[in-house]
Amino acid sequence: MTLDDAYRSCMQLARSHYENFPVASHLMPRRLRPHVAAVYAFARHADDFADEGDLDGAERRVKLEEWRAQLRRAVAGEAEHPVFMALGDTIRRFDIPGQLFHDLLDAFVQDTEKESYADFDEVLEYCRRSANPVGRIVLALFGRLDEVTGAPSDALCTALQLVNFWQDVSVDRRKPRVYIPADSLAAHELTPADVLKGEDSHRLRTVIAGEVERTKVYFYQALPLLPLVPFRLRLELRAIWLGGMKVLEKIEKQEYTVAQSRPALSFIDVISVFADAVLKGKPDATS
């Protein structure tokens, strides 16, 4: 397989999972789409190892560590798997810190071991490895990863990961996994076990409402990133920012009943988000 073949393979995977792959939308410059697809393919396979199929936790960790070994070979220029042929080339071409990919794998491994989180700090530490590396990788692809852009990028990625947690309570509890901090639950006389059982009460809705408000803080902390990046990436980040906030709005409108049903953006919502991103400019605290 040639390097071009490897990139084509990654692009095909990205297109087949397009609903989960907003970063490689048509707002992304064409020259970067194959490289973003290589990153996505790496993470998509790792995510499947962590969550899909009938393997137990130990078997999942073996697969993830095998994936990590291939990552090390890719960084050394010794890749054979098509995903790592493309990814290794991308890492070298854009000088992307290899630790970012190891952090992602650490988060996937953690998902095979940990079912609940004691407090919000533990959740944030998970976000540091599961979400924040993605933003930094994208910044590196644009040549904009530095000490100034890193912090607001982390805030945006953390916000998006938190949105996903509150959006997916009904999905995650079947894995079984609870990302709602146990101390937040305890403050309302609930436990992670109650969430796993499908608890839907005023108490749980109150907890979710608090987490939604806490999440908005991270979205606002991300706003300084927008003027620091090129126009095409700025459009992409506007859309992602607005989309995340729109999901929080959906959670609010369904009165925080996320234990029973998963709020999702409709086709009209998506069109509205992209129109606002293009036409209204920078989102702000009143968006």
C-alpha angles and dihedrals in degrees: 000000000000125000090253089054090051092053091047089053091053092048091052090053091048093051092049089056096037095139088065095041109070095147091070094053122131089273087073114088110259093236091062100044096087090051093048088048090054090054090046093050090052092051095040093057092045091050090052091051089053098045117011130083131013102292120131122239095266093051091049091052091051090055092047092050090049087053089050091052089054089050090056090051090049092053088050091051094249101112122144102169111087093234091054094042088060095037094049090052091049093049092051096041094052098030092236114181107252091215090072090067092046089052090055091051091048089057092050090050089050090055089061092053110032127062102174143019126231098212144348093272089062090050091050091050089054090050089052089064103027101045115008095066090061093060092047091050091053091049089051090053088057092044091244104110110123142122092283099050097037099074099050089042089055089049092054094046092047090050092052092048091050090050088054091051094053092041094051103045091117091048100042095050089066093058080049104249136130121193096176104109111257092224091056089052093046091054086066096040095259134123135203086256089063090055092048089054091055098257110187110180142133087260094057092044088054090053092050091048089056092049091049091055091047090052094055089064090065092050090056092046087057096058096088088066095069101073090045097065135067119275098257093050090044090058090049093050092047089055093046091048093049092044093053092049090047090057090052088051089052090052090052093048092053087051095246095293091146093135088071105034138015116238113222138178116259124221088259090052091053092049090048092050094051092044091052091047092054101036107032101044125208116019115229141181091289096050 
